[in-house]
Amino acid sequence: MPMMTTVVDGPTGEAFDTARGVLDVDYSGYQSKNDVVYNKANTNPLYGLPVGNGRVGALVWSANNGLTMQVSGVDTSQQTAFSAGDVTFTTNPALDAGSTTFQQRLASYDGTLSTKYDANRTVTILGAASSEVIGIHVADTRTGVTSATLDLSLWDVSGLSNSASVPNIGTWKTVSTWAEAASAGLSRGQQDPNNFGYSLGATVEGATFTTQVVNGNAVRLTITPSASYTIWIACASRLNAANHDSVAQAKAALAQTTTSGYATTSAAYTNFWHDFWGKSFVQYSNAAGDADYLENVYILATYMIAAGAYGNYPFHFINGVERATADNTKWSYGYWYWNQRDVYNSFLASNHPDVLNVFNNMYSRNFNALKAFTMSRFGIDGLWVPETMGWDGNANGNTQYTNDIFSSGTEAARNMDAQFAYTGDSAYLKNTAYPFMREVAKFYVKKFTKDAGSGKYVMTSSNSHETYWGVRNAITDLAAVRSMFPAVISASQTLGLDADLRAQWQDLLSNLVAFSTDGKSYLPYEGSGAPQHNDENVASEIIWPYDLTGIDAPDYAMAVSTWRTRPHPYDNVWANDAIQAARLGLGDDANSGMKTMLQKYQNYPNGMTNNTNGVFEYLGVHLSVMNESLLQSYNDKLRVFPALPSDASLVTRFTLAARGGFLVSSEREGGDIKYVGLKSNLGNMATVVNPWGTAAVQVRKIGTTAPILSSSTATLSFATEVGGVYVVERVAKPLGSYTFSFVTGKANQGAKHSGSNTLGM
């Protein structure tokens, strides 16, 4: 498969916009090469293409000679367990009547899904920004189209099982409808005591219509079509509605969107997505095209997750907002931290802290509930986070697999601390992140015991995640302390708080028992013989997400050996092996790991999976592998292109965010790293690993003449100013020796293939 990218600058050029401190990218042109295209009608709901506005999303497929989509709103039910309903649009004569060409295009840069039949009819699905409204815009200039129909319907909900563990399953089996002059719709969950529930309603702008109730589970809008009109669909949640009245909210949202009009709403929607994509940039291309395929999955996965990432509650790793399986929730009704971290942990590097904040916020908002539960279960004044947690902090889904996992709280706390490290939001550190870290640390202090003989603190019994139960000195607990306690100690010093607690934390950290090893590799716990209950590679957790080792670490050889000898390579849809390979600088392994995960788990041409252990985790893992292959900053050192494959044809460039409040840009082509560009948002000290080893380099601040640093050392540290833009360059080949240009691309027009994988039709 040939490269589809047109890179205007080429090997002798560079695309660093020194005024803005980011790459100069024609996003519209470049990202169109990553559009997902179906050149024939897809009638399989599982192959449907996704669309969403951040709070409401859908999968879309061809049915009944028209288009059908299953709609979900992220806040409509607990853990988005119940989907909202089906929307079917048809015309008379049919949309495809007499057509000789067909193309359906997911254009992620605009956030739209358009279906084109010949040159005279196009149906575009879009959304209203910052709302629970999506739309179907119809441009149909055929003569003789007598009517159009929009059906809103629900499958048979009478036999719905309580797989979501809701307090009132009856209200989710109860459907009410309305059909009025201005709109029609249906509702359920109206008596949910947690204030979930929703209304799915529709109206039309630009054409006359009538409404009717078809039956107890369906309503219909019959439209007298014009050449151009828009159907607006509200999926209004009770949770976000005034007085929890989702019917009134749906009607109001439809009226407001119609008054604003298609042109205004569409422009605001595309601006939302353009702003989203403009926060960062990734290119990963090669002559064979398999790298381009990985890049395409990166863009697609980012879009699919972001399409439901802006609700009050997180994008669920199974349910999401893009489904075509009615109310089927597979095996889980909780948020499992292990699975959710796969979905979310890439979004700081891609410069979307607002996305991670939605995930973090679910834990911080349940602070009091978690504290109370910790006291009732353990008798400890601290905070324990259930690995399997409900929206309100409940541990209803806990089993023997998860009940004695103690490390999930530290992961939640560390993600809050990371949010602060990327954004510099001192109020967030003081009011949210630090209080959570403090209580998790207090819990751990009480759970460890000081061994009288060795003087070391030990964990006498816990689960080494789900795989080994009731073991001594689980590596996850030791890693939890070693990774989080330095952060909570530092934060307490910065804030001038809890000096007495700080002394306890330092004592535990300084006297913690060592990780168990066999002399070559780390072990998941102390001892041997514990039965395996899951196929996690627990010992490798110290590499990622616990950030305790990596390139140039003193224990690098042992870390690599641990990864190489892991017992369950790529054994599940949530496997994070390839992220860890990137952290270890194993570029070929990281690259092949991304391919392996796709070969094993991408089953459908829309990028999705048929795996029953999850849906979106492997897509989130893919995002983290790509980001970690291009930029690492987990240890406050900025390291560019740390894990690329040995492919001479690879062309890769990026603008990504880093800890300390930096936007980092770099380009590599023909094996040559051209420069490192840095924009400092917070004015912190920058430490950059010299990408050319010990070659002579200089650091220039844009707008000044003399370099602020000249060095030939392996690591460069320099002060920055807020808003300052800096370039790290070789003295022998400075940025000025390249020709400035920009990056663009050519729109994709068909299916893409890599090995046994296919995107598009």
C-alpha positions in Angstrom: 0.0 0.0 0.0 1.7 3.3 -1.1 2.0 6.2 1.2 -1.0 8.6 0.9 0.7 11.5 2.5 2.0 14.5 0.6 4.6 16.1 2.9 5.4 19.4 1.3 8.7 20.0 3.2 10.4 16.6 2.6 13.8 15.5 3.8 15.4 18.9 3.4 12.5 20.8 5.0 11.0 21.5 8.3 7.5 22.5 9.4 8.0 24.1 12.8 6.0 27.3 13.2 8.3 29.3 15.5 5.6 31.9 16.1 3.1 29.4 17.6 5.6 26.8 18.8 3.9 23.9 17.0 4.0 22.1 13.7 2.5 24.0 10.7 -0.1 21.5 9.6 -2.9 21.8 7.0 -5.2 19.7 9.3 -8.1 19.6 6.9 -5.9 18.3 4.1 -3.7 16.0 6.2 -6.4 14.4 8.3 -8.5 13.6 5.3 -6.1 10.9 4.4 -7.3 9.2 7.6 -11.0 9.3 6.7 -12.7 5.9 6.9 -14.5 5.3 3.7 -17.2 2.7 2.7 -17.6 2.6 -1.1 -20.5 0.2 -0.8 -23.5 0.2 1.5 -22.9 -1.6 4.8 -26.0 -3.5 6.1 -24.3 -5.1 9.1 -25.0 -3.0 12.3 -21.7 -4.3 13.9 -19.8 -2.7 11.0 -21.5 0.7 11.4 -19.4 3.8 11.3 -19.2 6.0 14.4 -20.3 9.6 14.9 -20.6 11.7 18.0 -20.4 15.2 19.5 -18.7 14.4 22.8 -21.9 13.6 24.8 -24.1 11.7 22.3 -22.9 9.3 19.7 -24.1 6.5 17.4 -23.1 3.7 15.0 -24.6 4.1 11.6 -25.4 1.5 8.9 -27.6 1.1 5.8 -31.0 -0.6 6.4 -34.5 -0.5 4.9 -33.1 1.3 1.8 -32.1 4.1 4.1 -29.9 4.7 7.1 -30.2 3.5 10.7 -28.2 4.5 13.7 -28.3 3.3 17.3 -28.0 6.3 19.6 -26.4 6.5 23.0 -25.8 9.3 25.5 -23.0 9.0 27.9 -25.0 10.2 30.9 -28.4 8.6 30.1 -27.9 5.6 32.4 -25.6 4.2 35.0 -22.3 3.4 33.2 -24.1 4.0 29.9 -25.4 0.5 30.3 -28.7 1.2 28.5 -28.6 2.6 25.0 -31.1 5.2 23.9 -32.7 3.7 20.8 -32.7 3.3 17.0 -33.2 6.1 14.5 -34.1 5.1 11.0 -34.3 7.6 8.1 -35.9 6.7 4.7 -37.2 8.5 1.7 -39.8 7.7 -1.0 -38.4 6.8 -3.4 -35.5 5.2 -1.5 -32.3 7.0 -0.9 -30.4 4.6 -3.1 -33.1 4.4 -5.8 -31.5 4.5 -9.3 -28.0 5.4 -7.9 -24.9 4.1 -9.5 -22.4 5.4 -6.9 -22.2 5.2 -3.2 -19.7 6.6 -0.7 -19.9 6.9 3.1 -17.2 8.9 4.7 -16.2 9.4 8.3 -14.4 12.7 8.2 -13.0 12.9 11.7 -11.5 16.4 11.3 -15.0 17.8 10.9 -16.6 15.2 13.1 -19.1 14.2 10.4 -20.4 11.1 8.8 -21.7 11.7 5.2 -23.4 9.3 2.9 -23.5 10.2 -0.8 -25.6 8.6 -3.4 -24.6 9.9 -6.9 -24.1 13.6 -7.1 -27.6 14.6 -6.2 -28.2 13.4 -2.6 -26.0 13.5 0.5 -27.0 12.7 4.1 -24.6 14.1 6.7 -24.8 13.2 10.3 -23.3 15.8 12.7 -23.9 17.3 16.1 -24.5 20.4 18.1 -21.5 21.3 20.1 -21.7 21.1 24.0 -25.2 19.6 23.8 -27.1 16.3 23.8 -28.2 17.0 20.2 -27.1 15.4 17.0 -28.5 15.9 13.5 -29.2 14.5 10.1 -28.7 17.0 7.3 -30.3 16.0 4.0 -29.3 17.5 0.7 -31.6 15.8 -1.9 -32.2 17.6 -5.2 -34.0 14.7 -6.9 -37.4 15.4 -8.4 -40.3 13.3 -7.4 -39.3 12.6 -3.8 -42.8 12.6 -2.2 -42.0 12.0 1.4 -39.3 11.1 4.0 -39.7 9.2 7.3 -37.9 9.3 10.5 -38.6 6.5 13.0 -37.5 6.6 16.6 -37.8 3.2 18.2 -36.8 0.9 21.0 -36.2 -2.8 20.8 -38.4 -5.0 23.1 -37.3 -4.0 26.6 -39.8 -6.2 28.5 -37.3 -8.9 29.1 -34.5 -6.5 30.1 -32.2 -8.1 32.7 -30.7 -6.0 35.5 -27.2 -6.3 34.1 -26.5 -2.7 35.1 -27.4 -3.3 38.7 -29.9 -0.4 38.7 -32.1 0.2 41.7 -35.3 0.1 39.7 -35.2 -2.1 36.6 -38.9 -1.6 36.1 -38.5 2.0 35.0 -36.1 0.9 32.3 -38.8 -1.5 31.0 -41.3 1.3 31.0 -41.5 3.4 27.8 -43.6 6.5 27.3 -44.0 8.5 24.1 -45.2 11.9 22.8 -46.2 13.2 19.4 -46.8 16.9 19.1 -46.7 19.5 16.4 -43.2 20.5 17.2 -41.6 17.1 17.9 -42.0 13.5 18.8 -40.1 11.2 21.0 -39.9 8.4 23.6 -38.6 8.1 27.1 -37.6 5.6 29.7 -35.9 5.4 33.1 -38.1 8.3 34.3 -38.4 6.9 37.8 -34.7 6.0 38.2 -33.9 7.0 41.8 -30.3 8.0 40.8 -31.8 10.6 38.4 -30.6 8.7 35.3 -33.1 8.1 32.4 -33.6 10.0 29.2 -35.8 11.2 26.4 -35.0 10.6 22.7 -36.9 13.1 20.5 -36.7 14.7 17.1 -37.9 17.7 15.1 -37.2 19.0 11.6 -35.8 22.3 10.4 -36.4 23.4 6.8 -39.3 21.1 5.9 -42.9 20.6 7.1 -43.7 17.4 9.0 -46.3 15.6 11.0 -45.8 13.3 14.0 -47.5 10.1 15.2 -47.1 7.4 17.8 -46.6 4.1 16.0 -46.8 1.9 19.0 -45.7 1.8 22.6 -42.0 1.7 21.6 -41.9 3.9 18.5 -42.8 7.3 17.1 -42.6 8.6 13.6 -42.0 11.9 11.8 -43.4 12.1 8.3 -41.6 14.8 6.4 -42.6 16.7 3.2 -39.1 17.0 1.9 -37.3 20.1 0.5 -34.0 20.2 -1.3 -32.2 20.8 2.0 -33.5 20.2 5.5 -32.2 19.0 8.8 -33.6 16.5 11.3 -32.5 17.3 14.9 -32.4 14.5 17.4 -32.1 15.1 21.2 -30.9 12.4 23.5 -31.6 14.4 26.7 -30.5 12.9 30.0 -32.5 13.4 33.2 -29.1 13.8 34.9 -28.3 17.0 33.0 -31.9 18.4 32.7 -33.5 21.1 34.9 -35.5 19.4 37.6 -34.4 16.1 36.0 -37.2 16.5 33.4 -35.7 15.0 30.3 -38.9 15.4 28.2 -38.9 19.1 28.7 -35.1 19.2 28.2 -35.4 17.3 24.9 -38.1 19.6 23.6 -36.2 22.7 24.7 -32.9 21.5 23.1 -34.7 20.7 19.8 -36.3 24.2 19.8 -33.1 26.0 20.6 -31.1 24.1 18.0 -33.7 24.7 15.3 -33.8 28.4 16.2 -30.0 28.6 15.9 -30.3 26.9 12.5 -28.2 24.4 10.6 -25.6 26.8 9.3 -24.8 28.2 12.7 -24.9 24.9 14.5 -22.9 23.1 11.9 -20.2 25.8 12.0 -19.9 25.6 15.8 -19.7 21.8 15.6 -16.9 21.8 13.1 -15.1 24.5 15.1 -15.3 22.2 18.1 -13.7 19.4 16.3 -11.1 21.6 14.5 -10.1 23.0 17.9 -9.9 19.5 19.3 -7.6 18.2 16.6 -5.5 21.4 16.6 -4.3 20.6 20.1 -1.7 18.1 18.9 -0.5 16.2 15.8 0.9 12.8 15.0 2.3 11.5 11.7 3.6 7.9 11.4 4.1 6.9 7.8 6.3 4.6 5.7 6.8 3.4 2.2 5.0 0.1 2.8 1.9 1.8 4.3 1.6 -0.4 7.4 2.8 2.6 9.5 0.1 4.8 7.8 -2.5 2.2 8.8 -1.4 2.5 12.5 -1.7 6.3 12.2 -5.2 5.9 10.8 -6.2 3.7 13.7 -4.7 6.4 16.0 -7.0 9.1 14.5 -10.0 6.8 14.4 -9.6 5.6 18.0 -9.1 9.2 19.2 -12.3 10.2 17.5 -14.3 7.3 18.8 -13.4 7.9 22.4 -13.6 11.7 22.2 -17.1 11.4 20.7 -18.3 10.3 24.2 -15.6 11.8 26.4 -17.3 15.1 27.4 -20.2 14.0 29.6 -20.5 14.1 33.4 -19.3 10.5 33.6 -16.6 8.7 31.7 -16.7 6.9 28.4 -17.2 3.3 29.5 -14.7 0.8 28.2 -17.4 -1.5 26.9 -20.5 0.6 26.4 -19.1 3.9 25.1 -21.6 5.7 22.9 -21.1 3.8 19.7 -23.0 0.5 19.9 -25.3 -1.6 17.7 -26.3 -4.2 20.2 -29.4 -2.9 21.8 -29.0 -2.9 25.6 -26.5 -5.7 25.7 -23.7 -4.7 28.1 -21.5 -7.8 27.8 -20.0 -8.8 31.1 -19.5 -5.6 33.1 -21.7 -2.9 34.6 -18.9 -1.2 36.5 -15.9 1.0 35.7 -12.9 -1.3 36.0 -9.8 0.9 36.6 -7.5 -1.5 34.7 -9.7 -1.3 31.6 -10.6 2.4 31.9 -6.9 3.5 32.2 -6.3 1.9 28.8 -9.1 4.1 27.3 -8.0 7.4 29.0 -4.3 7.5 29.8 -3.1 8.8 26.4 -5.1 12.0 26.5 -2.6 14.1 28.5 0.1 13.6 25.9 -2.3 14.4 23.1 -3.0 17.7 25.0 -6.6 17.0 26.1 -6.4 17.2 29.9 -10.2 18.1 29.8 -10.8 14.5 28.6 -8.8 12.9 31.4 -10.5 15.2 33.9 -13.8 13.6 33.2 -12.3 10.2 34.3 -10.5 11.7 37.2 -13.6 13.6 38.3 -15.6 10.5 38.9 -13.1 9.4 41.6 -12.7 12.8 43.2 -16.4 13.5 43.3 -16.9 10.3 45.2 -14.2 11.2 47.8 -16.6 11.2 50.7 -18.4 8.0 49.7 -15.0 6.2 49.3 -13.8 7.5 52.6 -16.9 6.2 54.4 -16.7 2.8 52.6 -13.0 2.5 53.6 -13.8 3.1 57.2 -16.8 0.7 57.2 -14.8 -2.1 55.5 -11.3 -1.7 56.9 -11.7 0.5 59.9 -9.1 2.8 58.4 -9.2 6.6 58.2 -8.0 6.7 54.6 -9.3 6.0 51.1 -9.5 2.7 49.2 -10.8 2.7 45.6 -12.6 -0.5 44.4 -11.0 -1.8 41.2 -14.6 -2.3 40.0 -16.5 0.9 40.9 -19.9 2.2 40.0 -20.7 5.8 39.1 -21.4 6.7 42.7 -18.3 5.0 44.2 -20.0 1.7 45.0 -18.1 -1.6 45.0 -21.1 -3.7 43.9 -19.2 -5.4 41.2 -16.3 -6.5 43.4 -15.5 -10.2 43.5 -12.7 -12.4 44.7 -10.8 -11.2 41.7 -10.8 -7.6 42.8 -11.8 -7.4 46.4 -8.2 -7.3 47.8 -6.7 -5.1 45.1 -5.4 -2.1 47.0 -3.5 -0.4 44.2 -6.4 1.1 42.2 -6.6 4.1 44.5 -2.9 5.0 43.8 -3.5 4.8 40.0 -6.5 7.2 40.4 -4.4 9.5 42.6 -1.4 9.4 40.2 -3.6 10.4 37.3 -4.8 13.4 39.3 -1.3 14.3 40.0 -0.4 13.9 36.3 -3.2 16.2 35.4 -1.6 18.8 37.6 1.8 18.1 36.2 0.6 18.8 32.6 -1.6 21.8 33.3 0.0 23.5 36.3 -3.4 24.0 37.8 -2.4 24.8 41.4 -6.0 25.0 42.6 -6.6 21.5 41.3 -3.6 20.3 43.1 -4.6 21.9 46.4 -8.3 21.2 46.3 -8.6 17.9 44.4 -5.4 16.0 43.7 -3.6 16.4 47.0 -6.5 15.5 49.3 -7.1 12.4 47.3 -3.4 11.4 47.3 -3.2 12.1 51.0 -6.1 9.8 51.9 -4.8 7.0 49.6 -1.4 7.3 51.3 -3.0 7.2 54.8 -4.7 3.9 53.8 -1.5 2.3 52.6 0.4 3.4 55.8 -2.1 1.4 57.8 -2.0 -1.6 55.5 1.7 -2.2 55.6 3.4 -3.9 58.6 6.9 -3.3 59.8 8.8 -6.6 59.9 10.6 -6.8 63.3 13.5 -8.8 61.9 14.4 -6.8 58.8 12.9 -3.4 59.8 11.3 -3.3 56.4 7.6 -2.6 55.7 5.8 -5.5 54.2 2.3 -6.2 52.8 1.3 -9.5 54.4 -1.6 -10.3 52.1 -3.3 -8.7 49.1 -4.1 -9.5 45.5 -1.3 -8.9 42.9 -4.0 -7.4 40.8 -6.5 -10.1 39.5 -4.0 -12.8 38.7 -2.6 -13.8 42.1 -4.8 -13.7 45.2 -3.8 -13.4 48.8 -0.1 -13.2 48.2 2.7 -11.5 50.2 4.4 -8.3 48.9 2.4 -8.0 45.7 4.5 -6.0 43.2 1.5 -3.8 42.6 1.4 -2.6 46.2 5.1 -2.0 46.3 5.0 -0.1 43.0 2.0 1.9 44.2 4.0 3.2 47.2 7.2 3.8 45.2 5.4 5.7 42.4 2.8 7.7 44.4 4.5 8.5 47.7 7.2 10.8 46.2 4.4 12.8 44.6 2.3 13.1 47.7 5.4 14.1 49.8 6.3 16.7 47.2 2.8 18.1 47.1 2.6 18.3 50.9 5.8 20.2 50.9 4.7 22.6 48.2 1.4 23.3 49.9 2.9 23.4 53.4 0.5 20.8 54.7 0.6 17.6 56.8 4.2 17.6 58.0 3.3 14.8 60.5 1.8 12.6 57.8 4.7 13.4 55.5 7.1 11.9 58.0 5.1 8.7 58.1 5.0 8.5 54.3 8.8 9.1 54.0 9.4 6.4 56.6 7.3 3.8 54.7 8.9 4.8 51.4 12.5 4.7 52.8 12.0 1.4 54.5 9.8 -0.5 52.0 10.8 -4.1 51.2 12.5 -4.6 47.9 10.7 -6.0 44.8 11.0 -9.7 44.6 13.2 -11.1 41.8 14.7 -14.3 40.6 18.0 -12.5 39.9 17.1 -11.7 36.3 13.5 -10.5 36.3 11.0 -9.0 38.7 8.4 -11.3 40.2 4.7 -10.5 40.7 4.9 -11.3 44.4 7.1 -12.8 47.1 7.2 -16.5 47.0 5.8 -18.9 44.4 3.0 -21.4 43.7 0.0 -19.1 43.8 -2.7 -20.1 41.3 -3.2 -17.8 38.3 -6.7 -16.5 38.1 -6.2 -14.1 35.1 -3.7 -13.5 32.3 -2.2 -10.2 33.4 1.5 -9.6 33.1 1.6 -8.1 36.6 5.4 -7.7 37.1 5.6 -5.5 34.0 3.3 -3.0 35.7 6.3 -1.3 37.2 7.2 -0.2 33.6 3.8 1.2 32.8 1.6 2.6 34.4 3.8 2.9 37.5 6.7 4.6 35.7 9.4 3.1 37.9 11.8 2.0 35.2 12.6 2.6 31.6 15.3 3.8 29.2 18.6 4.5 31.0 17.2 3.3 34.4 19.7 1.5 36.6 17.6 -1.6 36.5 17.0 -1.4 32.7 18.3 -4.9 32.0 16.0 -6.5 34.7 13.1 -4.5 33.4 13.7 -5.7 29.8 14.0 -9.3 31.0 10.8 -8.9 33.0 9.0 -7.8 29.8 10.6 -10.4 27.6 9.6 -13.3 29.9 6.1 -12.0 30.7 3.8 -15.1 30.8 0.9 -13.8 28.7 2.0 -11.8 25.7 -0.9 -9.8 24.2 -3.4 -12.2 25.7 -6.3 -9.9 26.0 -8.0 -6.9 24.5 -6.7 -4.8 27.4 -3.1 -6.0 27.1 -0.7 -3.1 27.6 2.5 -4.9 26.5 3.3 -2.6 23.6 3.1 0.5 25.8 5.7 -1.1 28.1 7.8 -1.9 25.1 7.8 1.7 24.1 8.8 2.8 27.6 11.8 0.4 27.3 12.8 1.9 24.0 12.1 -1.3 22.1 10.9 0.3 18.9 10.5 -2.8 16.8 8.6 -4.4 19.6 6.3 -1.4 20.1 5.6 -1.3 16.4 5.0 -5.0 16.1 2.9 -4.9 19.3 0.5 -2.3 17.8 0.1 -4.6 14.7 -0.3 -7.7 16.9 -3.1 -6.1 18.9 -4.9 -5.1 15.7 -4.5 -8.5 14.1 -5.9 -10.2 17.2 -8.6 -7.7 18.1 -9.7 -5.5 15.2 -12.4 -7.7 13.7 -14.5 -5.2 11.9 -13.8 -2.7 9.1 -14.9 0.2 11.4 -11.9 -0.6 13.7 -14.0 -2.3 16.4 -13.7 -5.8 17.9 -15.9 -8.8 18.6 -13.9 -9.6 21.8 -16.2 -10.2 24.8 -13.7 -8.8 27.4 -14.2 -5.3 26.2 -14.6 -3.0 23.2 -12.5 0.1 23.4 -9.5 -0.9 25.5 -7.2 -2.0 22.7 -7.9 1.2 20.8 -6.9 3.2 23.9 -3.8 1.1 24.2 -2.9 1.9 20.6 -3.1 5.7 21.4 -0.7 5.3 24.3 1.8 3.2 22.4 2.0 5.7 19.6 2.4 8.7 21.9 5.1 6.9 24.0 6.9 5.9 20.8 7.2 9.5 19.8 7.6 11.4 23.1 8.2 10.4 26.7 8.2 12.7 29.7 7.0 10.5 32.6 10.2 11.1 34.6 10.3 14.9 33.8 12.9 14.3 31.0 11.7 15.1 27.5 12.8 12.3 25.2 11.8 12.5 21.5 11.4 9.4 19.2 12.5 7.0 22.0 10.9 3.9 20.4 10.8 3.8 16.7 11.1 0.7 14.5 14.2 0.1 12.4 12.5 1.2 9.2 14.6 3.5 7.0 11.5 4.7 5.2 9.6 5.8 8.3 8.6 9.5 8.3 7.2 10.7 11.6 6.6 14.0 13.2 4.5 15.2 16.1 3.3 18.0 18.4 2.5 16.5 21.8 2.2 17.7 25.4 4.6 16.9 28.1 4.8 17.0 31.9 5.8 20.5 33.1 3.5 22.3 30.7 5.4 21.9 27.5 4.2 21.4 23.9 7.0 19.5 22.2 7.4 19.2 18.4 9.9 17.2 16.4 10.4 15.7 12.9 12.3 12.6 11.9 12.8 11.6 8.3 15.4 9.3 6.7 16.6 8.4 10.2 17.4 12.1 10.8 15.9 13.9 13.8 15.8 17.5 12.5 15.3 19.5 15.8 13.3 19.6 19.0 10.8 22.5 19.3 9.4 23.5 22.7 6.7 25.9 23.7 6.6 26.5 27.5 3.1 27.2 28.8 4.1 27.3 32.5 7.7 28.7 32.5 9.2 25.6 34.1 12.8 24.3 33.8 13.1 22.0 30.8 15.2 18.9 30.7 15.7 17.4 27.2 17.6 14.2 26.4 19.9 15.1 23.6 18.4 13.2 20.6 21.8 13.2 18.9 23.7 11.5 21.8 26.6 13.9 22.7 26.7 15.9 19.5 27.2 19.6 20.0 23.8 21.3 20.3 22.5 24.7 21.2 19.2 25.9 22.6 17.7 29.1 21.1 14.8 31.1 22.4 12.8 32.4 19.4 13.1 36.1 19.2 16.6 36.3 20.6 19.9 36.1 18.8 22.4 34.4 21.1 21.8 30.7 22.2 20.8 30.4 25.8 22.7 27.1 26.1 25.4 25.4 24.2 26.4 21.8 25.2 27.6 18.4 24.0 26.2 16.5 27.0 23.6 13.7 26.9 21.0 15.8 28.8 20.2 19.5 28.5 18.5 21.6 31.2 17.5 25.2 30.7 15.1 27.7 32.2 12.0 28.8 30.2 9.6 31.7 30.2 5.9 31.4 30.1 4.9 31.5 26.4 8.4 31.2 25.3 9.3 29.1 22.2 12.6 27.3 22.1 14.5 25.2 19.6 17.1 22.5 20.4 19.3 22.1 17.3 22.6 20.7 16.2 25.4 23.2 15.8 26.4 21.4 12.6 22.9 21.3 11.2 20.7 24.0 12.7 17.0 24.5 12.0 17.8 27.3 9.6 19.6 24.8 7.3 16.2 23.3 6.4 13.6 24.9 4.2 10.4 25.9 6.0 7.1 24.6 4.6 4.0 22.8 5.9 2.5 19.3 6.1 -0.6 18.3 4.2 -2.2 15.2 2.7 -4.5 13.7 0.1 -8.0 12.5 1.0 -8.5 8.8 1.3 -11.0 7.3 -1.2 -11.2 3.7 -0.2 -10.5 0.8 2.1 -7.0 0.4 3.7 -5.3 -2.9 4.4 -2.5 -4.0 6.6 -1.9 -7.7 6.9 -5.2 -9.2 7.7 -6.7 -5.9 8.9 -9.0 -3.7 6.9 -10.4 -0.2 7.5 -13.3 0.7 5.3 -15.0 -1.1 2.5 
